[in-house]
Amino acid sequence: MAVSTLVFMGLSFTKPRSQRLFHYITAAITLVASIAYFSMGSNLGWTGIQVEFERANPKVGGNIRQIFYVRYIDWVITTPLLLLDLLLTCGLPTPTICYTILMDEIMIITGLVGALVKSSYKWGYYVFGMVTFFFVAYTVVFEGRTHARALGNDILKTYTLCGVWTIFLWFLYPIAWGVSEGGNVIPSDSEAVFYGILDILAKPVFGALLLWGHRNIDLARLGLHVNDPTEGGLAHTSNQTQPATQTV
Ligand code: RET
């Protein structure tokens, strides 16, 4: 994670400052994840929660399970940034992006609360999380693609690749939750490996695919106008005074 942060930051220097938005977002994602992994690697950021189902398997034995809440602190910051990366790529209107991010926040927070609850009420939170997840998936798969198509073939291609990759991987997270924090089927070491592989694919690999796809896409095509007066002339006209139109 830390290495990919440095790579993404380094790559941003290959672009003029007004074209670095996706590099900044992507590097921020892996930076936050690096701190979360530093915490988990140091055996911090967890608490013991009484399990709902005690298992006979000695590896998951005992009635207390380690719940790494720091994982959810990471996700509550990084999943909105991942969605921002994706949804800005397809040019969705800002209110739709904000609403989708709100749904995503509810998904992560219900996942955290469910993980910390010891009774079967945890599954109630899980259901709320799944409902909001379907909303996010619908926006990415259907609304996003319609908008990306309107922006051109190269944008549609990049968006589809990153969107399909994301939604496929994101579907595996609730499965991991179900067998770990939820059902207490696999031990926390296996949980760490399961989430660890998913996190690498969903962050550094996703980031690399996205930035590669963006290499020839000007931000202005996505409706993103960033002005940098040091870049030799004003890049865009949106905030300049327009010449007065003559009325005859
Ligand atoms: C939870 C449980 C509640 C229901 C759902 C979940 C989905 C979580 C997801 C997490 C994605 C995390 C990513 C991290 C990147 O490093 C909270 C597990 C639907 C989709 C992409």
py3Dmol code that shows the C-alpha trace and the ligand (Angstrom):
import py3Dmol

protein = """\
ATOM      1  CA  MET A   1       0.000   0.000   0.000  1.00  0.00           C
ATOM      2  CA  ALA A   2       2.727   2.452   0.998  1.00  0.00           C
ATOM      3  CA  VAL A   3       4.734   1.679  -2.145  1.00  0.00           C
ATOM      4  CA  SER A   4       1.717   2.215  -4.372  1.00  0.00           C
ATOM      5  CA  THR A   5       1.063   5.551  -2.634  1.00  0.00           C
ATOM      6  CA  LEU A   6       4.572   6.701  -3.559  1.00  0.00           C
ATOM      7  CA  VAL A   7       4.159   5.428  -7.129  1.00  0.00           C
ATOM      8  CA  PHE A   8       0.796   7.212  -7.578  1.00  0.00           C
ATOM      9  CA  MET A   9       2.247  10.417  -6.110  1.00  0.00           C
ATOM     10  CA  GLY A  10       5.303  10.111  -8.361  1.00  0.00           C
ATOM     11  CA  LEU A  11       3.126   9.554 -11.422  1.00  0.00           C
ATOM     12  CA  SER A  12       1.211  12.744 -10.683  1.00  0.00           C
ATOM     13  CA  PHE A  13       4.359  14.695 -11.596  1.00  0.00           C
ATOM     14  CA  THR A  14       4.086  13.405 -15.161  1.00  0.00           C
ATOM     15  CA  LYS A  15       0.914  15.495 -15.536  1.00  0.00           C
ATOM     16  CA  PRO A  16       0.365  19.251 -15.326  1.00  0.00           C
ATOM     17  CA  ARG A  17      -1.063  20.294 -11.930  1.00  0.00           C
ATOM     18  CA  SER A  18      -4.492  20.931 -13.439  1.00  0.00           C
ATOM     19  CA  GLN A  19      -4.694  17.271 -14.542  1.00  0.00           C
ATOM     20  CA  ARG A  20      -3.733  15.554 -11.301  1.00  0.00           C
ATOM     21  CA  LEU A  21      -7.105  15.107  -9.584  1.00  0.00           C
ATOM     22  CA  PHE A  22      -7.329  11.323 -10.041  1.00  0.00           C
ATOM     23  CA  HIS A  23      -3.723  10.861  -8.904  1.00  0.00           C
ATOM     24  CA  TYR A  24      -4.459  12.784  -5.693  1.00  0.00           C
ATOM     25  CA  ILE A  25      -7.618  10.791  -4.925  1.00  0.00           C
ATOM     26  CA  THR A  26      -5.958   7.452  -5.665  1.00  0.00           C
ATOM     27  CA  ALA A  27      -2.818   8.193  -3.629  1.00  0.00           C
ATOM     28  CA  ALA A  28      -5.001   9.316  -0.704  1.00  0.00           C
ATOM     29  CA  ILE A  29      -6.798   5.948  -0.786  1.00  0.00           C
ATOM     30  CA  THR A  30      -3.622   3.889  -0.507  1.00  0.00           C
ATOM     31  CA  LEU A  31      -2.133   6.278   2.069  1.00  0.00           C
ATOM     32  CA  VAL A  32      -5.094   5.790   4.427  1.00  0.00           C
ATOM     33  CA  ALA A  33      -4.982   2.018   3.837  1.00  0.00           C
ATOM     34  CA  SER A  34      -1.243   1.976   4.648  1.00  0.00           C
ATOM     35  CA  ILE A  35      -1.979   3.508   8.061  1.00  0.00           C
ATOM     36  CA  ALA A  36      -4.762   0.965   8.682  1.00  0.00           C
ATOM     37  CA  TYR A  37      -2.414  -1.900   7.763  1.00  0.00           C
ATOM     38  CA  PHE A  38       0.314  -0.423   9.972  1.00  0.00           C
ATOM     39  CA  SER A  39      -2.181  -0.556  12.854  1.00  0.00           C
ATOM     40  CA  MET A  40      -3.376  -4.085  12.135  1.00  0.00           C
ATOM     41  CA  GLY A  41       0.177  -5.300  11.535  1.00  0.00           C
ATOM     42  CA  SER A  42       1.047  -3.931  14.990  1.00  0.00           C
ATOM     43  CA  ASN A  43      -1.915  -5.841  16.458  1.00  0.00           C
ATOM     44  CA  LEU A  44      -3.755  -2.596  17.222  1.00  0.00           C
ATOM     45  CA  GLY A  45      -7.177  -1.265  16.312  1.00  0.00           C
ATOM     46  CA  TRP A  46      -9.202  -4.260  17.479  1.00  0.00           C
ATOM     47  CA  THR A  47     -11.453  -5.226  20.325  1.00  0.00           C
ATOM     48  CA  GLY A  48     -12.750  -8.539  21.660  1.00  0.00           C
ATOM     49  CA  ILE A  49     -16.445  -9.239  21.045  1.00  0.00           C
ATOM     50  CA  GLN A  50     -18.463 -12.148  22.350  1.00  0.00           C
ATOM     51  CA  VAL A  51     -19.383 -14.459  19.461  1.00  0.00           C
ATOM     52  CA  GLU A  52     -22.936 -15.372  18.547  1.00  0.00           C
ATOM     53  CA  PHE A  53     -21.984 -18.892  17.389  1.00  0.00           C
ATOM     54  CA  GLU A  54     -19.311 -20.849  19.268  1.00  0.00           C
ATOM     55  CA  ARG A  55     -17.489 -23.266  16.941  1.00  0.00           C
ATOM     56  CA  ALA A  56     -16.042 -26.691  17.680  1.00  0.00           C
ATOM     57  CA  ASN A  57     -13.029 -25.977  15.405  1.00  0.00           C
ATOM     58  CA  PRO A  58     -10.145 -25.151  17.830  1.00  0.00           C
ATOM     59  CA  LYS A  59      -8.860 -22.410  15.472  1.00  0.00           C
ATOM     60  CA  VAL A  60     -12.082 -20.438  15.965  1.00  0.00           C
ATOM     61  CA  GLY A  61     -12.648 -21.752  19.469  1.00  0.00           C
ATOM     62  CA  GLY A  62     -13.505 -19.613  22.478  1.00  0.00           C
ATOM     63  CA  ASN A  63     -16.363 -17.232  22.942  1.00  0.00           C
ATOM     64  CA  ILE A  64     -14.476 -14.021  22.152  1.00  0.00           C
ATOM     65  CA  ARG A  65     -13.432 -12.913  18.653  1.00  0.00           C
ATOM     66  CA  GLN A  66     -10.977 -10.217  17.601  1.00  0.00           C
ATOM     67  CA  ILE A  67     -12.856  -7.528  15.668  1.00  0.00           C
ATOM     68  CA  PHE A  68     -10.586  -5.124  13.784  1.00  0.00           C
ATOM     69  CA  TYR A  69     -12.644  -1.923  13.874  1.00  0.00           C
ATOM     70  CA  VAL A  70      -9.735   0.007  12.312  1.00  0.00           C
ATOM     71  CA  ARG A  71     -10.589  -1.755   9.033  1.00  0.00           C
ATOM     72  CA  TYR A  72     -13.922   0.056   8.991  1.00  0.00           C
ATOM     73  CA  ILE A  73     -12.296   3.413   9.787  1.00  0.00           C
ATOM     74  CA  ASP A  74     -10.144   2.801   6.700  1.00  0.00           C
ATOM     75  CA  TRP A  75     -13.179   1.843   4.575  1.00  0.00           C
ATOM     76  CA  VAL A  76     -15.337   4.734   5.701  1.00  0.00           C
ATOM     77  CA  ILE A  77     -12.679   7.084   4.302  1.00  0.00           C
ATOM     78  CA  THR A  78     -11.466   5.087   1.318  1.00  0.00           C
ATOM     79  CA  THR A  79     -14.626   3.583  -0.198  1.00  0.00           C
ATOM     80  CA  PRO A  80     -16.125   7.067  -0.827  1.00  0.00           C
ATOM     81  CA  LEU A  81     -12.817   8.040  -2.467  1.00  0.00           C
ATOM     82  CA  LEU A  82     -12.910   4.899  -4.639  1.00  0.00           C
ATOM     83  CA  LEU A  83     -16.453   5.790  -5.674  1.00  0.00           C
ATOM     84  CA  LEU A  84     -15.365   9.358  -6.365  1.00  0.00           C
ATOM     85  CA  ASP A  85     -12.618   8.043  -8.652  1.00  0.00           C
ATOM     86  CA  LEU A  86     -15.173   5.948 -10.531  1.00  0.00           C
ATOM     87  CA  LEU A  87     -18.157   8.249 -10.623  1.00  0.00           C
ATOM     88  CA  LEU A  88     -16.147  11.318 -11.670  1.00  0.00           C
ATOM     89  CA  THR A  89     -14.795   9.206 -14.528  1.00  0.00           C
ATOM     90  CA  CYS A  90     -18.284   8.669 -15.949  1.00  0.00           C
ATOM     91  CA  GLY A  91     -19.392  12.266 -15.394  1.00  0.00           C
ATOM     92  CA  LEU A  92     -22.380  11.533 -13.141  1.00  0.00           C
ATOM     93  CA  PRO A  93     -24.080  14.673 -11.786  1.00  0.00           C
ATOM     94  CA  THR A  94     -22.800  15.794  -8.354  1.00  0.00           C
ATOM     95  CA  PRO A  95     -26.057  15.126  -6.424  1.00  0.00           C
ATOM     96  CA  THR A  96     -26.062  11.500  -7.634  1.00  0.00           C
ATOM     97  CA  ILE A  97     -22.410  11.104  -6.596  1.00  0.00           C
ATOM     98  CA  CYS A  98     -23.158  12.559  -3.128  1.00  0.00           C
ATOM     99  CA  TYR A  99     -26.171  10.310  -2.649  1.00  0.00           C
ATOM    100  CA  THR A 100     -24.261   7.197  -3.701  1.00  0.00           C
ATOM    101  CA  ILE A 101     -21.468   8.080  -1.281  1.00  0.00           C
ATOM    102  CA  LEU A 102     -24.000   8.526   1.518  1.00  0.00           C
ATOM    103  CA  MET A 103     -25.347   5.025   0.807  1.00  0.00           C
ATOM    104  CA  ASP A 104     -21.791   3.711   0.848  1.00  0.00           C
ATOM    105  CA  GLU A 105     -21.138   5.329   4.257  1.00  0.00           C
ATOM    106  CA  ILE A 106     -24.302   3.694   5.620  1.00  0.00           C
ATOM    107  CA  MET A 107     -23.093   0.345   4.234  1.00  0.00           C
ATOM    108  CA  ILE A 108     -19.747   0.568   6.035  1.00  0.00           C
ATOM    109  CA  ILE A 109     -21.143   1.898   9.312  1.00  0.00           C
ATOM    110  CA  THR A 110     -23.849  -0.776   9.502  1.00  0.00           C
ATOM    111  CA  GLY A 111     -21.107  -3.352   8.813  1.00  0.00           C
ATOM    112  CA  LEU A 112     -19.084  -1.963  11.746  1.00  0.00           C
ATOM    113  CA  VAL A 113     -22.025  -1.828  14.133  1.00  0.00           C
ATOM    114  CA  GLY A 114     -23.077  -5.341  13.102  1.00  0.00           C
ATOM    115  CA  ALA A 115     -19.549  -6.620  13.750  1.00  0.00           C
ATOM    116  CA  LEU A 116     -19.551  -5.089  17.250  1.00  0.00           C
ATOM    117  CA  VAL A 117     -22.979  -6.452  18.209  1.00  0.00           C
ATOM    118  CA  LYS A 118     -22.861  -9.873  19.896  1.00  0.00           C
ATOM    119  CA  SER A 119     -26.470 -10.971  19.440  1.00  0.00           C
ATOM    120  CA  SER A 120     -28.323 -11.974  16.282  1.00  0.00           C
ATOM    121  CA  TYR A 121     -29.298  -8.278  15.852  1.00  0.00           C
ATOM    122  CA  LYS A 122     -25.968  -8.059  13.989  1.00  0.00           C
ATOM    123  CA  TRP A 123     -27.718  -9.625  10.972  1.00  0.00           C
ATOM    124  CA  GLY A 124     -30.257  -6.793  10.978  1.00  0.00           C
ATOM    125  CA  TYR A 125     -27.396  -4.330  10.427  1.00  0.00           C
ATOM    126  CA  TYR A 126     -25.995  -6.632   7.760  1.00  0.00           C
ATOM    127  CA  VAL A 127     -29.292  -6.516   5.857  1.00  0.00           C
ATOM    128  CA  PHE A 128     -29.301  -2.684   5.978  1.00  0.00           C
ATOM    129  CA  GLY A 129     -25.727  -2.792   4.661  1.00  0.00           C
ATOM    130  CA  MET A 130     -26.692  -5.117   1.817  1.00  0.00           C
ATOM    131  CA  VAL A 131     -29.636  -2.937   0.781  1.00  0.00           C
ATOM    132  CA  THR A 132     -27.446   0.159   0.539  1.00  0.00           C
ATOM    133  CA  PHE A 133     -24.792  -1.864  -1.261  1.00  0.00           C
ATOM    134  CA  PHE A 134     -27.290  -2.829  -3.977  1.00  0.00           C
ATOM    135  CA  PHE A 135     -28.056   0.854  -4.433  1.00  0.00           C
ATOM    136  CA  VAL A 136     -24.327   1.598  -4.904  1.00  0.00           C
ATOM    137  CA  ALA A 137     -23.918  -1.346  -7.292  1.00  0.00           C
ATOM    138  CA  TYR A 138     -26.936  -0.250  -9.338  1.00  0.00           C
ATOM    139  CA  THR A 139     -25.543   3.267  -9.736  1.00  0.00           C
ATOM    140  CA  VAL A 140     -22.116   2.025 -10.775  1.00  0.00           C
ATOM    141  CA  VAL A 141     -23.350  -0.654 -13.167  1.00  0.00           C
ATOM    142  CA  PHE A 142     -26.318   1.031 -14.835  1.00  0.00           C
ATOM    143  CA  GLU A 143     -26.330   4.814 -14.282  1.00  0.00           C
ATOM    144  CA  GLY A 144     -22.566   5.132 -14.538  1.00  0.00           C
ATOM    145  CA  ARG A 145     -22.326   3.212 -17.782  1.00  0.00           C
ATOM    146  CA  THR A 146     -25.085   5.247 -19.431  1.00  0.00           C
ATOM    147  CA  HIS A 147     -23.234   8.458 -18.573  1.00  0.00           C
ATOM    148  CA  ALA A 148     -19.834   7.092 -19.586  1.00  0.00           C
ATOM    149  CA  ARG A 149     -21.229   6.030 -22.965  1.00  0.00           C
ATOM    150  CA  ALA A 150     -22.271   9.620 -23.633  1.00  0.00           C
ATOM    151  CA  LEU A 151     -18.683  10.806 -23.037  1.00  0.00           C
ATOM    152  CA  GLY A 152     -16.955   8.670 -25.654  1.00  0.00           C
ATOM    153  CA  ASN A 153     -15.598   5.193 -26.280  1.00  0.00           C
ATOM    154  CA  ASP A 154     -12.264   5.569 -24.477  1.00  0.00           C
ATOM    155  CA  ILE A 155     -14.029   6.812 -21.323  1.00  0.00           C
ATOM    156  CA  LEU A 156     -16.617   4.026 -21.544  1.00  0.00           C
ATOM    157  CA  LYS A 157     -13.834   1.442 -21.852  1.00  0.00           C
ATOM    158  CA  THR A 158     -11.918   2.706 -18.803  1.00  0.00           C
ATOM    159  CA  TYR A 159     -15.085   3.115 -16.770  1.00  0.00           C
ATOM    160  CA  THR A 160     -16.400  -0.360 -17.621  1.00  0.00           C
ATOM    161  CA  LEU A 161     -13.113  -2.045 -16.772  1.00  0.00           C
ATOM    162  CA  CYS A 162     -12.748  -0.271 -13.412  1.00  0.00           C
ATOM    163  CA  GLY A 163     -16.478  -0.471 -12.614  1.00  0.00           C
ATOM    164  CA  VAL A 164     -16.783  -4.211 -13.264  1.00  0.00           C
ATOM    165  CA  TRP A 165     -13.565  -4.865 -11.337  1.00  0.00           C
ATOM    166  CA  THR A 166     -14.883  -2.853  -8.374  1.00  0.00           C
ATOM    167  CA  ILE A 167     -18.356  -4.330  -8.174  1.00  0.00           C
ATOM    168  CA  PHE A 168     -17.082  -7.893  -8.585  1.00  0.00           C
ATOM    169  CA  LEU A 169     -14.602  -7.418  -5.709  1.00  0.00           C
ATOM    170  CA  TRP A 170     -17.011  -5.478  -3.521  1.00  0.00           C
ATOM    171  CA  PHE A 171     -19.479  -8.393  -3.658  1.00  0.00           C
ATOM    172  CA  LEU A 172     -16.855 -10.573  -1.978  1.00  0.00           C
ATOM    173  CA  TYR A 173     -16.593  -8.293   1.092  1.00  0.00           C
ATOM    174  CA  PRO A 174     -20.022  -9.164   2.540  1.00  0.00           C
ATOM    175  CA  ILE A 175     -19.135 -12.849   2.006  1.00  0.00           C
ATOM    176  CA  ALA A 176     -15.922 -12.360   3.980  1.00  0.00           C
ATOM    177  CA  TRP A 177     -17.928 -10.547   6.671  1.00  0.00           C
ATOM    178  CA  GLY A 178     -20.493 -13.352   6.793  1.00  0.00           C
ATOM    179  CA  VAL A 179     -17.871 -16.004   7.542  1.00  0.00           C
ATOM    180  CA  SER A 180     -15.780 -13.812   9.869  1.00  0.00           C
ATOM    181  CA  GLU A 181     -17.336 -11.068  11.977  1.00  0.00           C
ATOM    182  CA  GLY A 182     -20.826 -12.447  11.285  1.00  0.00           C
ATOM    183  CA  GLY A 183     -20.838 -16.239  11.419  1.00  0.00           C
ATOM    184  CA  ASN A 184     -17.470 -16.809  13.154  1.00  0.00           C
ATOM    185  CA  VAL A 185     -16.714 -19.645  10.691  1.00  0.00           C
ATOM    186  CA  ILE A 186     -13.076 -18.797   9.870  1.00  0.00           C
ATOM    187  CA  PRO A 187     -10.374 -17.663  12.332  1.00  0.00           C
ATOM    188  CA  SER A 188      -9.191 -14.051  12.373  1.00  0.00           C
ATOM    189  CA  ASP A 189      -5.878 -15.014  10.663  1.00  0.00           C
ATOM    190  CA  SER A 190      -7.794 -16.344   7.640  1.00  0.00           C
ATOM    191  CA  GLU A 191     -10.041 -13.286   7.795  1.00  0.00           C
ATOM    192  CA  ALA A 192      -6.928 -11.085   7.575  1.00  0.00           C
ATOM    193  CA  VAL A 193      -5.747 -12.984   4.470  1.00  0.00           C
ATOM    194  CA  PHE A 194      -9.204 -12.857   2.830  1.00  0.00           C
ATOM    195  CA  TYR A 195      -9.649  -9.097   3.389  1.00  0.00           C
ATOM    196  CA  GLY A 196      -5.968  -8.490   2.667  1.00  0.00           C
ATOM    197  CA  ILE A 197      -6.145  -9.985  -0.842  1.00  0.00           C
ATOM    198  CA  LEU A 198      -9.385  -8.132  -1.568  1.00  0.00           C
ATOM    199  CA  ASP A 199      -7.916  -4.832  -0.333  1.00  0.00           C
ATOM    200  CA  ILE A 200      -4.858  -5.161  -2.588  1.00  0.00           C
ATOM    201  CA  LEU A 201      -7.027  -5.868  -5.624  1.00  0.00           C
ATOM    202  CA  ALA A 202      -9.554  -3.152  -4.748  1.00  0.00           C
ATOM    203  CA  LYS A 203      -7.037  -0.377  -4.046  1.00  0.00           C
ATOM    204  CA  PRO A 204      -3.522  -0.502  -5.619  1.00  0.00           C
ATOM    205  CA  VAL A 205      -4.579  -2.689  -8.570  1.00  0.00           C
ATOM    206  CA  PHE A 206      -7.773  -0.682  -9.103  1.00  0.00           C
ATOM    207  CA  GLY A 207      -5.752   2.561  -8.848  1.00  0.00           C
ATOM    208  CA  ALA A 208      -3.249   1.374 -11.438  1.00  0.00           C
ATOM    209  CA  LEU A 209      -6.022   0.396 -13.884  1.00  0.00           C
ATOM    210  CA  LEU A 210      -7.818   3.699 -13.365  1.00  0.00           C
ATOM    211  CA  LEU A 211      -4.762   5.937 -13.771  1.00  0.00           C
ATOM    212  CA  TRP A 212      -3.661   3.977 -16.829  1.00  0.00           C
ATOM    213  CA  GLY A 213      -7.121   4.458 -18.333  1.00  0.00           C
ATOM    214  CA  HIS A 214      -6.949   8.177 -17.579  1.00  0.00           C
ATOM    215  CA  ARG A 215      -3.554   8.710 -19.201  1.00  0.00           C
ATOM    216  CA  ASN A 216      -5.042  10.307 -22.333  1.00  0.00           C
ATOM    217  CA  ILE A 217      -8.305  11.663 -20.938  1.00  0.00           C
ATOM    218  CA  ASP A 218      -8.431  15.412 -20.364  1.00  0.00           C
ATOM    219  CA  LEU A 219     -10.346  16.333 -17.200  1.00  0.00           C
ATOM    220  CA  ALA A 220     -12.317  18.964 -19.105  1.00  0.00           C
ATOM    221  CA  ARG A 221     -14.045  16.152 -21.047  1.00  0.00           C
ATOM    222  CA  LEU A 222     -15.497  14.931 -17.735  1.00  0.00           C
ATOM    223  CA  GLY A 223     -16.779  18.414 -16.914  1.00  0.00           C
ATOM    224  CA  LEU A 224     -13.928  18.952 -14.424  1.00  0.00           C
ATOM    225  CA  HIS A 225     -12.398  22.380 -14.941  1.00  0.00           C
ATOM    226  CA  VAL A 226      -9.280  23.048 -12.886  1.00  0.00           C
ATOM    227  CA  ASN A 227      -7.559  26.345 -13.464  1.00  0.00           C
ATOM    228  CA  ASP A 228      -3.861  26.842 -12.841  1.00  0.00           C
ATOM    229  CA  PRO A 229      -2.659  30.337 -13.760  1.00  0.00           C
ATOM    230  CA  THR A 230       0.976  29.160 -13.812  1.00  0.00           C
ATOM    231  CA  GLU A 231       0.258  26.813 -16.713  1.00  0.00           C
ATOM    232  CA  GLY A 232       0.596  29.474 -19.373  1.00  0.00           C
ATOM    233  CA  GLY A 233      -2.721  31.108 -20.106  1.00  0.00           C
ATOM    234  CA  LEU A 234      -6.068  30.252 -18.660  1.00  0.00           C
ATOM    235  CA  ALA A 235      -6.910  26.669 -19.489  1.00  0.00           C
ATOM    236  CA  HIS A 236     -10.645  27.065 -19.430  1.00  0.00           C
ATOM    237  CA  THR A 237     -13.122  29.808 -20.028  1.00  0.00           C
ATOM    238  CA  SER A 238     -15.776  28.840 -17.515  1.00  0.00           C
ATOM    239  CA  ASN A 239     -14.775  31.457 -14.943  1.00  0.00           C
ATOM    240  CA  GLN A 240     -13.521  34.169 -17.265  1.00  0.00           C
ATOM    241  CA  THR A 241     -15.403  37.243 -18.128  1.00  0.00           C
ATOM    242  CA  GLN A 242     -17.036  36.625 -21.450  1.00  0.00           C
ATOM    243  CA  PRO A 243     -16.940  39.367 -24.071  1.00  0.00           C
ATOM    244  CA  ALA A 244     -20.176  41.321 -24.000  1.00  0.00           C
ATOM    245  CA  THR A 245     -22.644  40.078 -26.574  1.00  0.00           C
ATOM    246  CA  GLN A 246     -24.027  42.726 -28.828  1.00  0.00           C
ATOM    247  CA  THR A 247     -27.707  43.165 -29.099  1.00  0.00           C
ATOM    248  CA  VAL A 248     -28.761  44.555 -32.374  1.00  0.00           C
TER     249      VAL A 248
END
"""
ligand_1 = """\
21
RET
C -19.937 -5.058 4.845
C -20.958 -5.715 5.768
C -22.316 -5.173 5.592
C -22.822 -5.424 4.198
C -21.817 -5.072 3.165
C -20.481 -4.873 3.444
C -19.626 -4.445 2.321
C -18.423 -3.918 2.391
C -17.636 -3.498 1.269
C -16.396 -3.054 1.536
C -15.455 -2.635 0.584
C -14.240 -2.303 1.009
C -13.168 -1.915 0.149
C -11.983 -1.732 0.755
C -10.824 -1.430 0.025
O -9.780 -1.621 0.506
C -19.556 -3.715 5.456
C -18.728 -5.978 4.841
C -22.355 -4.965 1.762
C -18.181 -3.560 -0.101
C -13.333 -1.751 -1.282
"""
view = py3Dmol.view(width=600, height=400)
view.addModel(protein, "pdb")
view.setStyle({"model": 0}, {"cartoon": {"style": "trace"}})
view.addModel(ligand_1, "xyz")
view.setStyle({"model": 1}, {"stick": {}})
view.zoomTo()
view.show()
